[in-house]
Amino acid sequence: MSRTYETVSFISDFGYESEHVGVVKAVLRESAPQVVVIDLTHGISPFDVRGASLSLARAVPYLTEGIVIAAVDPGAGTQRRLVAIEVAGGAGIFIGPDNGLLAPGVALVGGAERAVILDKEEHHLVAPGSTFAARDVFAPIAAMLCNGIDLYEVGTQVDPAALLPGIVPIPRDENGTLECEVIWVDRFGNCQLNVSLDDLETAWNTKVDRVRVSFAENIRNFAISTSFADLGQGATGLVIDSSGLLCLAVDRSSAAKELSLGEGEQVSLQPGATEPGVSTPISLRNK
């Protein structure tokens, strides 16, 4: 039984300086005028597949059922595969390049159930070049799916296990020390780590209130807070962020600047001191 969709969620690294985003949405509207397009973001850094996959994974739990177009494609115009992946009993279909971009989001909704390679050119737009897959392949295919065409009609069936895995790092447990990574620095300078409080308590088999944090030549002992304001203005600590992950933060300032941390940098976590009154002085640099 065919299924129609009314929502397309769209994420890319196109920015808004060019016409690219508008053109993709125009192609969708031409064939599926009933569809609402939700722009998740088009501000992903150019070619940043990992950043896009993290952004998509953060968004997925809140998306309306429907189609997801994810267009961050450093291999545009090459022989890389373009795919569509059905999830959650058909509640959603992810469309994008098979470069690891889709994998974390797909995993969060239970994994791939059906998948196709988008190699049936009769369903693509005729175009003068091959570097704009979002316009020429993703948008027309998304419109077809929204209109009730079955997934297996728009491409060649492929084993979901053959799709490329995600490229989001996971923490490593090395004799009780969790080796983590800064996976995202937001516009406020908060440094999100690839670890949650539950991960810490599972690894250390104890309730965790404070954490010994090591990075570069720094060793700090931080309390875990549930809001930035709980840190105290100008103070540094670990906060459970809106994704449920721990982030290094400075209340009303940038942890990235104050701690000289950036995406991809390594951070080691160990159980911290829990005695009352134990604290670590923080010296903030002049701006």
N, C-alpha and C positions, 0 to 999 in steps of 0.2 A: 504493500500500500504506500503510495507516494505521500510525502510530507512537504508542506510549504513552510517558509520562514518569513518573518516580517522585520528582522533586525540583522544588520551587518555591523560588527565592531571592527574598526580599522585602525591599525598601528603601522607606522612607517618611520623612516629616517628622511623623508622628503622635505621637511620644513614647509614654510609657507611663502618662501621667496619666489617660487616658481608656480606654474599652473598645475603641477603634477597631482596634488591631492584633489583639486577640483575636477580635473579630467577623469580620474578614476571614479569619482562619485557621479559624474555625468553619464559615464558608460553604464553604471549600475542603474541609474534612474531611467535611462532609455529603455531598458529591457525589463526592469522590475520597479515601476514607479510607486508601488505600494510600500516599498522597503524604507525603513528609517536607518540611516547610517550614523553610528556613534563613533566619533573621533576619539580614540583613547589617547593618543598623542602622535604627533608627527615631528616631535623634537628630539627623537633618538639621535645620538651622535652618528655621523655618517659611518656606515659599515660596521657598527657596533652590534654584532649579532648577540653577544652575551648580554649586553645591557638591555636590548630589546626583549630577549627571552625572560629576563628578570622582571621587566616592566609588565609584560604580558602575564606572567605567573602571578604577580601581585594583583592584577585586575581580574583574572579569571573567576575567582569566587563570587564576584559581584556582577558578572555579565548576564544579560538577558539571553535566553535560549536563541540560537540562530547561527549565523555564519561569522567566522572570524577571518579577516584578511590580515596577514602579517607580512609586510613587505620591507625587509631589510636583507639585501641580497648582494653581497660583494661580488658574487659570481655571475652577475647579470650578463646575459648574452653567451655564456659558455654552455657546456653540456651538462651542467648540474641539473638535478631532477626538481621539478615542480610537483607538489603533491596536494591532495585533499584528504583529510583524515576525519572520519566520523567517530564521535564519542557519545557516551551516555545514552545508548539505545536510540541514537539519532537525534537527540536533543540539540546537538551542536556539530558543526563541521569546521575544522581549521584548514585554511588554505595558505600556502606559502612555499618558500624554497625548502628543500630537504637538506638544511645545513645546521640542524640542532636548534633552530629558533623556536620551533613549535613544541619541542619535546617536553619541557617543564610544564607548560600550560596543559598539554594533553594528559600528562601524568596526574595532574591535580584533579582531573575530573574522571579518573578511573582508567585511563590508558586508551590507546587506539583500539577500536573494534573492527572497522573496515578502513581501507586506504586504497587510493588510486594514484597513479602517475598521470599528470595532466598532459598527455602526449597526443591527444586526438585534435589535430590542428583544425579540423572542420568546425570546432567549437570556439576557436580563437578569433580575435580580430585580425584582419589582414593589415599588416603594418610595414612601413618602409625599413624598420630596423628591428633588432631582437633584444634590446636592452631595457624595455619597459614592460616587464611581465605583469605588473599590477594592473596596467591599462588593458593589455592585449590578451592576458590569460586569466588572471585572478578575478577581475571584475565581470567579464562575460560568464565565466563558470559560476561565480557566486550568484549571479542573476538567474541562471538556469536552475540552480539548486533551490533558490528561494521560490521559484515558480513550480517546484514539485518534481523536477527531473531527478531520477535516482542517481546516487553517487556512481554506480558502476556504468552509467551511460556517458559520463563526462570524461572518463579516463580509463587506463588499463589497471586492472586489479593487481595489487602488490601485497605481499605479506607484511603486516604492520611491524613485525619483528625485524624487518630488513631496513627500517627507517633509521636515520642517524640519531644517536642519543643526544641528550642535552649536554651543554658545556658549562653548566653551573657547578662550581666546586662544592664539595661537601667537606665538613671538618674531619680531621684525622685525630684519633685518640692514640697518643704516644706515651704510654706508661703513666696515664692519668693527666697528662697535659693535652688539652684540645688545641690542635693547630688549626686556626681559622683564617679567614680572609675578609678584607673589606670588599664587599661586592657592590656597594652603591654608596655614593655621596650625593645627598639631595641638595636642593638649592639653598637650604639653611646651613649646610656644612655638617649635618649629622652623618656619621659613618656606620652604615648598616653592615653587620657581620652575618656570616652564613651559619648562624647557630641560634637556637632558642633557649629559654630558661629550662624547658623540658629536656632538651638535649643535655644540658649541663647536669641536671639532677639525675638523669638516667645514667650518664657516664660516671658520675661520682657517687651515685647511690646515696644521696643525702640531700636535704633541703639546702638551697643555696641562697644566701643573703648578700654575700660580698664575693668579688672575684679579683684575683691577682692577674693583672693584664700586662703583658710584655710585648713591646714592639720596638724595633730598631734598638736603641740603647736605653730605652725607658722601661721602668717597672713601676706600675701604679696599683694601688689597692682601691677598688671602686665598689660602692654599694650599688644595688640594682633598684631602680625606681620605675614607677609606672607613669610618670609624667615628667616633662622637662622642668616644670616649675618646682617640682620636689627637690631638684638638685640644688636650687638656690642660685640667684642671679650670678653669672660668671663662673659658676662651679662646674666641674667636669664629673661625668659618671656614666654608668650604663643604664639605658632606658629600654623598656620593652616597647617596641614601636607598633605602628598600626598593622603591620604584617605578622606580628607575634615574634619577630626576631629581635635580638639585642643590637643596640646601636650605641656607639660612643658619641656622647653629646655634651655640649656646653650650653647651659641655659642662656638663651638670648644672644648666642654667639656661635661661631663656627668651630666645631671640633676638628674639622679637617685642617683649618689654619692653625689653631692653637696647638694641635698635636702633630702637625706636619704629616698627615696621613692622606693617602689617596686610594682610589680603587685598585684592587689587585695586591695591596700590601698585606704582609703576613702579620697576624696577631696571635699570640699564645695565651691561653687561659688556664689558670689553676685555681683551686679553692682559695678564697681570700681569708684574711683574719676576721674573726667574728666577735672579738671581745669588744665590750662597750667602750666607746671613746677612741677606738683605733681609726685613724684617718691618714690620708696622704696629702701633704700640702701640694698645691698646684700653683705654679708661677706662670701667669699668662704673659705672652709677649706683647709689647706695645704695637699697636696697629699703625 
